[in-house]
């Protein structure tokens, strides 16, 4: 685990991570891998000023030219995918294939954004007034503040930054204080791309290091036109109102208590594979992780034993080692939360399989299956850990109602070969989540579709589709090319 060589190849100078007040530990074994200096109120204010100045220049650059910078960022990511993916694994603990996959997601969104830079389409509108043209167009919005979480330490930045940059906006990124090294590495790659681009304004992309107070400064500064924040629902409850109080915009990606329904016709082998990845992948530390499973009573005794057998065989260990499928929890606090939830489930009469700690270095746990008789209590709360609550159901409408009964609305899925059941689940009276899948788990979205959820998940959308509109302001324009001045709605005002 020679991370210093990795950081050097990525362009991060040793002075950046050798001294500082913020201690960075790897969840792989708990050892310290860096010490990073936190920003203070003065340096953050200066960074916001730089971002504002950069916006005044960048907004005037043609969008296809802005796309060229994003193309160059994608090329840097391609060239350094192995190193950055390995650093992601070292700093946040996800297995190496997931670390590499996260960087591939960054590359994919750069490709998407490059194409988008020539497709920021508006509308032509028929005017009721003779000699007039009407149209809607989209203009750059302003500096974008990005607040990201530890579990996707680089991909979430790219979802926002790639789109924001082609839309004409600078980005100011506050990563999780648990994963600052990956952010500094990405900034170094951005700087290389900007040097090749040639005339990118200073301050177009910046990283600010700090805890809650650093994020609050971005939230409260009126020069930050959009705050895109990923984290807990509790965090979103504070960010949303504070940004709204200054009439700013917020894009919130918050909690998820995601569910799957295993219907009578489900392909059991496919279901087991999908459930295992969705519930145990990333040690259950994805916002889209599967946390609740409703199994039809006709297949319960066939599916659940297979699931337990698969869980028992999951390789838990060093995420850098080939063959490991479940890495560590991020830290001791996450471990405590998991066992608090298991104690709650046990008090509710839950039958627990797994959940024990593995080894004594780092916080490795065996993913847990908790069989519950009722959908209540702890099952209705999100715990960021590999715990899967399993319950029986008889009627599909009731299963959908239980799925929808929690306060979050991020991702959902059904396993079925019955077309009517699948379409019922995807209908207006089916899943109330932002993401609804059939015969795949709730986790593992592609960048082509807009990502986000409803209710207390925040309602934001990032990545594909028309999510770019969140980073721009809409403007309706009317041009009178006649010598007359007819008024709309037939109004007469002759002077």
C-alpha positions in Angstrom: 0.0 0.0 0.0 2.6 2.5 -1.2 0.2 5.5 -1.4 3.0 8.1 -1.4 4.2 6.9 -4.8 0.6 7.0 -6.0 0.1 10.6 -4.8 3.4 11.6 -6.5 2.3 10.1 -9.8 -1.1 11.9 -9.5 0.8 15.2 -9.0 0.2 15.8 -5.3 3.3 17.3 -3.6 4.3 15.7 -0.4 4.1 19.1 1.4 0.4 19.0 0.8 -0.2 15.9 2.9 2.8 15.7 5.2 1.8 18.4 7.7 -1.5 19.7 8.8 -4.2 19.6 11.5 -6.5 17.2 9.7 -5.3 13.6 10.3 -6.3 11.2 7.5 -6.5 7.5 8.4 -7.1 4.6 6.0 -10.0 2.3 7.0 -8.0 -0.7 5.7 -5.9 -0.9 8.9 -6.5 2.3 10.7 -3.0 3.7 10.0 -2.4 7.4 9.3 -1.7 8.1 5.7 -1.6 11.9 5.7 -2.0 15.2 7.5 -3.7 17.9 5.6 -4.0 21.6 6.5 -7.6 22.8 6.9 -8.7 26.1 5.4 -10.0 28.9 7.6 -12.7 31.5 7.1 -10.2 33.9 5.4 -8.8 31.4 2.9 -12.3 30.1 2.0 -13.5 33.7 1.5 -10.6 34.3 -0.9 -11.4 31.0 -2.7 -15.0 32.2 -3.2 -13.8 35.5 -4.5 -11.5 33.7 -7.0 -14.5 31.5 -8.1 -16.6 34.6 -8.7 -13.9 36.3 -10.7 -13.4 33.1 -12.7 -17.1 33.0 -13.5 -17.1 36.5 -15.0 -14.5 35.2 -17.5 -15.6 31.6 -18.0 -19.3 32.4 -18.8 -18.2 34.3 -21.9 -16.3 31.3 -23.3 -18.3 29.4 -25.9 -19.8 26.2 -24.5 -18.0 23.9 -27.0 -14.7 25.4 -26.0 -15.6 24.8 -22.3 -16.3 21.2 -23.3 -12.7 20.9 -24.6 -11.5 21.5 -21.0 -13.7 18.7 -19.8 -12.4 16.4 -22.5 -8.9 17.1 -21.3 -10.0 16.3 -17.7 -11.3 13.0 -19.0 -8.0 12.2 -20.7 -6.1 12.8 -17.5 -8.5 10.5 -15.7 -8.0 7.8 -18.3 -4.2 8.1 -18.0 -4.3 7.9 -14.2 -7.3 5.6 -13.6 -5.3 2.9 -11.9 -3.6 5.2 -9.4 -6.7 7.3 -8.6 -8.8 4.2 -8.3 -6.3 2.6 -5.9 -6.2 5.8 -3.9 -10.0 5.8 -3.6 -9.7 2.3 -2.1 -7.0 3.2 0.3 -8.8 6.3 1.6 -12.4 5.1 1.8 -12.1 1.3 1.9 -14.2 0.2 -1.0 -12.8 -2.8 -2.9 -10.4 -2.0 -5.8 -12.8 -2.9 -8.6 -15.2 -0.4 -7.1 -12.5 2.2 -6.7 -11.6 1.8 -10.4 -15.3 1.8 -11.3 -15.7 5.1 -9.6 -13.0 6.6 -11.7 -14.5 5.1 -14.8 -17.7 6.8 -13.8 -15.8 10.1 -13.8 -14.5 9.4 -17.3 -18.0 8.5 -18.5 -19.5 11.8 -17.2 -16.8 13.7 -18.8 -17.7 12.1 -22.2 -21.3 12.9 -21.5 -20.5 16.5 -20.7 -18.3 17.0 -23.8 -21.3 16.0 -26.0 -23.6 18.2 -23.9 -21.4 21.2 -24.5 -22.9 21.3 -28.1 -26.4 20.5 -27.0 -27.5 23.2 -24.4 -30.7 23.6 -26.3 -33.3 26.2 -25.7 -36.8 26.6 -27.4 -38.3 28.7 -30.1 -41.7 30.0 -29.2 -44.5 31.2 -31.5 -45.3 34.8 -30.6 -48.9 36.1 -30.7 -47.5 39.5 -31.8 -46.7 40.1 -35.5 -43.0 40.9 -36.2 -41.8 39.3 -33.0 -39.7 36.3 -32.2 -39.7 34.6 -28.8 -37.3 32.0 -27.4 -36.1 30.4 -24.2 -32.4 30.0 -23.7 -30.1 28.9 -20.8 -27.3 31.0 -19.4 -24.5 30.2 -17.0 -25.6 30.3 -13.3 -22.6 31.2 -11.2 -20.1 29.5 -8.9 -21.1 26.0 -7.7 -20.3 24.8 -4.3 -19.9 21.0 -4.1 -20.1 19.2 -0.7 -19.4 15.5 -1.1 -19.4 12.5 1.2 -16.8 9.9 2.0 -18.4 6.9 0.2 -18.0 8.3 -3.3 -15.1 10.6 -2.7 -14.5 11.5 -6.4 -17.4 10.5 -8.6 -19.9 12.9 -7.0 -17.5 15.8 -7.7 -17.4 14.8 -11.4 -21.2 14.5 -11.7 -21.4 18.1 -10.7 -18.2 19.6 -12.0 -18.3 18.2 -15.5 -21.8 19.6 -16.1 -21.1 22.8 -14.2 -18.0 23.5 -16.2 -19.6 23.1 -19.6 -22.6 25.2 -18.4 -20.1 28.0 -17.7 -19.7 27.8 -13.9 -16.6 27.5 -11.7 -16.6 24.9 -8.9 -15.5 25.1 -5.3 -15.3 21.6 -3.7 -15.4 20.7 0.0 -14.8 17.0 0.2 -15.5 14.9 3.3 -12.9 15.5 6.0 -12.5 11.6 5.9 -11.3 11.6 2.3 -9.4 14.8 1.4 -6.5 13.2 -0.3 -8.5 11.9 -3.3 -9.9 15.4 -3.7 -6.4 16.9 -3.8 -5.4 14.3 -6.3 -8.3 15.2 -8.6 -7.5 18.9 -8.3 -3.9 18.1 -9.4 -5.3 16.3 -12.4 -7.6 19.2 -13.2 -4.6 21.6 -13.0 -2.8 19.4 -15.6 -5.8 19.5 -17.9 -6.1 23.3 -17.4 -2.5 23.8 -18.3 -3.0 21.9 -21.5 -6.2 23.9 -22.2 -4.2 27.1 -22.0 -6.5 29.9 -21.0 -8.6 28.6 -18.1 -9.2 31.4 -15.6 -7.6 31.0 -12.2 -10.1 29.7 -9.6 -12.1 27.7 -12.1 -11.8 24.6 -9.9 -10.7 24.7 -6.2 -10.7 22.4 -3.2 -11.3 23.7 0.3 -10.5 21.4 3.2 -12.4 21.5 6.4 -15.2 20.3 8.6 -18.7 21.5 9.0 -17.8 25.2 9.3 -16.1 25.1 5.9 -19.3 23.8 4.3 -21.4 26.3 6.2 -19.4 29.1 4.6 -20.2 27.9 1.2 -23.8 27.5 2.1 -24.1 31.0 3.4 -22.2 33.0 0.8 -24.5 34.6 -1.7 -21.8 34.4 -4.4 -22.2 30.6 -4.5 -25.2 30.4 -6.9 -25.8 26.6 -6.4 -24.9 24.4 -3.5 -24.8 20.7 -4.4 -24.6 18.7 -1.2 -24.4 15.0 -0.7 -24.9 13.5 2.7 -27.4 12.7 5.4 -30.9 13.9 5.6 -30.0 15.8 8.8 -27.4 17.7 6.8 -29.9 18.5 4.1 -32.4 19.9 6.6 -29.8 22.5 7.5 -28.4 23.2 4.1 -31.7 23.6 2.2 -33.3 26.3 4.4 -30.0 28.2 4.8 -29.5 28.4 1.0 -33.1 29.2 0.4 -33.0 32.0 3.0 -30.6 33.9 0.7 -32.6 32.9 -2.4 -29.8 30.6 -3.6 -30.3 27.2 -5.2 -29.6 23.9 -3.7 -29.2 20.4 -5.1 -29.6 17.8 -2.4 -28.7 14.1 -2.5 -29.5 12.8 0.9 -30.5 9.5 2.6 -31.9 6.3 1.2 -33.6 3.4 2.9 -33.9 1.4 -0.3 -36.1 -1.7 -0.8 -36.4 -4.7 -3.1 -39.4 -6.9 -3.6 -38.9 -10.6 -4.5 -42.0 -11.7 -6.3 -43.2 -15.3 -6.7 -41.8 -15.6 -10.2 -38.4 -14.1 -9.4 -35.2 -15.7 -10.8 -33.7 -16.9 -7.6 -30.1 -17.1 -8.7 -30.2 -13.7 -10.3 -31.9 -12.3 -7.3 -29.3 -13.6 -4.9 -26.4 -12.1 -6.9 -28.2 -8.7 -7.2 -29.2 -8.6 -3.5 -25.6 -9.5 -2.3 -24.0 -6.7 -4.3 -26.7 -4.2 -3.5 -26.7 -4.9 0.2 -23.1 -5.9 1.0 -21.2 -4.0 -1.7 -19.2 -1.0 -0.4 -19.9 -2.6 3.0 -23.4 -1.2 2.8 -22.2 2.4 2.7 -23.9 3.6 -0.5 -26.9 5.9 -0.5 -28.4 3.3 -2.8 -27.5 0.3 -0.8 -30.3 -2.3 -0.4 -31.6 -2.2 3.2 -35.0 -3.8 3.1 -36.1 -6.9 1.3 -39.8 -8.0 1.0 -40.0 -11.7 0.0 -43.2 -13.3 -1.1 -44.2 -16.1 1.2 -44.3 -18.7 -1.6 -40.5 -18.3 -2.2 -39.3 -17.1 1.2 -38.1 -20.6 2.3 -36.3 -21.0 -1.1 -34.7 -17.6 -1.4 -33.6 -16.7 2.1 -31.5 -19.9 2.8 -29.7 -19.3 -0.5 -29.1 -15.7 0.5 -27.7 -16.8 3.9 -25.4 -19.3 2.2 -24.1 -16.6 -0.2 -23.6 -14.1 2.7 -21.6 -16.7 4.6 -19.2 -17.1 1.6 -18.6 -13.4 1.0 -14.9 -12.7 1.2 -14.4 -10.0 3.8 -11.0 -8.4 3.9 -8.3 -6.0 2.6 -10.0 -4.2 -0.3 -6.7 -4.0 -2.2 -6.4 -7.8 -2.3 -7.8 -9.7 -5.2 -10.9 -11.7 -4.3 -12.1 -9.4 -1.5 -15.7 -8.4 -2.0 -16.4 -6.6 1.3 -14.0 -4.1 2.7 -14.1 -2.2 6.0 -16.5 0.2 7.4 -15.1 3.7 7.3 -14.4 4.1 11.0 -15.3 3.2 14.6 -18.4 5.4 14.6 -19.8 3.5 11.6 -19.1 0.2 13.5 -20.9 1.5 16.6 -23.9 2.5 14.5 -24.2 -0.9 12.9 -24.2 -2.7 16.3 -26.6 -0.2 17.7 -29.0 -1.0 14.9 -28.5 -4.8 15.4 -29.2 -4.4 19.1 -32.4 -2.6 18.2 -33.4 -5.3 15.7 -32.7 -8.0 18.3 -35.0 -6.2 20.8 -37.7 -6.3 18.1 -37.4 -10.0 17.9 -35.3 -10.1 14.8 -33.3 -13.3 13.9 -29.8 -12.1 13.0 -27.4 -14.0 10.8 -23.9 -12.5 10.5 -22.9 -9.0 11.7 -19.9 -10.0 13.7 -16.5 -8.2 13.5 -13.8 -9.8 11.4 -10.2 -9.4 12.5 -8.9 -6.7 14.9 -7.4 -4.2 12.5 -9.8 -1.8 10.8 -13.6 -2.2 11.2 -14.4 -5.2 9.1 -17.8 -6.9 9.6 -19.6 -9.8 8.1 -22.8 -8.4 6.4 -25.9 -9.2 8.4 -29.3 -10.5 7.5 -32.0 -9.7 9.9 -35.3 -11.5 9.6 -38.2 -9.5 11.0 -41.9 -10.4 11.4 -43.0 -6.8 10.9 -41.9 -3.8 9.0 -41.4 -1.4 11.8 -38.9 0.2 14.2 -35.2 0.0 13.1 -36.1 -1.3 9.6 -37.7 2.0 8.8 -34.5 3.9 9.7 -31.4 4.2 7.5 -28.2 2.7 9.0 -25.1 3.2 6.8 -23.9 -0.4 7.2 -24.3 -3.9 5.6 -27.6 -4.8 7.3 -30.4 -6.3 5.3 -33.9 -6.5 6.9 -35.9 -9.3 5.4 -39.7 -9.6 5.7 -42.5 -11.7 4.2 -45.3 -10.4 2.1 -48.4 -11.9 0.5 -50.0 -9.1 -1.5 -48.0 -6.9 -4.0 -49.9 -3.8 -3.2 -49.1 -4.1 0.5 -45.4 -4.8 -0.3 -45.3 -1.6 -2.4 -47.0 0.3 0.3 -44.4 -0.9 2.9 -41.6 0.0 0.5 -43.0 3.5 0.1 -43.8 4.0 3.8 -40.4 5.3 4.8 -39.4 9.0 4.6 -36.7 8.4 2.0 -37.4 7.9 -1.7 -34.1 7.2 -3.5 -34.0 3.8 -5.1 -36.1 0.6 -5.4 -36.4 -2.6 -7.4 -38.5 -5.7 -8.0 -37.4 -9.1 -9.0 -40.1 -10.7 -11.2 -40.7 -12.4 -14.5 -44.4 -11.3 -14.5 -44.9 -8.4 -16.9 -48.0 -7.2 -15.1 -46.1 -7.0 -11.7 -43.2 -5.2 -13.3 -45.4 -2.6 -14.9 -47.5 -2.2 -11.8 -44.3 -1.5 -9.8 -43.2 1.1 -12.4 -46.5 2.8 -12.7 -47.7 6.0 -11.0 -49.2 3.9 -8.2 -46.0 1.8 -7.8 -42.6 2.8 -6.4 -42.4 6.4 -5.2 -38.6 6.6 -5.6 -36.5 8.5 -8.0 -35.0 5.3 -9.2 -37.1 2.1 -9.9 -35.5 -1.0 -11.4 -36.7 -4.4 -12.5 -34.5 -7.5 -12.1 -31.5 -5.5 -11.0 -30.8 -4.2 -7.5 -31.2 -0.6 -6.4 -27.5 0.1 -6.5 -25.2 0.8 -9.4 -26.7 3.6 -11.5 -25.3 4.7 -14.9 -24.4 8.3 -15.7 -26.9 8.4 -18.6 -29.9 8.7 -16.3 -30.5 11.5 -13.9 -29.6 10.4 -10.4 -31.6 11.4 -7.3 -34.7 10.7 -5.2 -37.8 12.1 -3.7 -39.1 13.0 -0.2 -36.4 13.3 2.4 -33.8 12.2 -0.2 -33.9 15.8 -1.3 -35.4 15.9 -4.8 -32.2 16.8 -6.5 -31.0 15.2 -9.8 -27.3 14.9 -10.9 -25.5 13.3 -13.8 -27.4 12.5 -17.1 -30.7 13.4 -18.8 -31.5 17.1 -18.4 -29.8 17.5 -15.0 -27.6 20.2 -16.6 -30.5 22.6 -16.3 -29.8 22.8 -12.5 -26.5 24.5 -13.3 -28.0 27.2 -15.5 -30.6 30.0 -15.4 -33.5 30.1 -17.8 -34.1 33.3 -19.8 -37.1 34.1 -22.0 -36.2 36.5 -24.8 -38.4 38.5 -27.1 -37.2 40.3 -30.2 -39.3 42.8 -32.0 -38.1 43.1 -35.6 -40.9 45.3 -36.8 -41.4 49.1 -36.7 -44.6 48.6 -34.7 -45.2 47.9 -31.0 -48.2 45.6 -30.6 -48.8 44.6 -27.0 -49.6 41.1 -25.8 -53.1 40.1 -24.9 -54.5 42.9 -27.1 -53.7 45.6 -24.6 -54.0 49.2 -26.0 -51.6 51.8 -24.6 -51.3 54.6 -27.2 -49.3 57.7 -26.3 
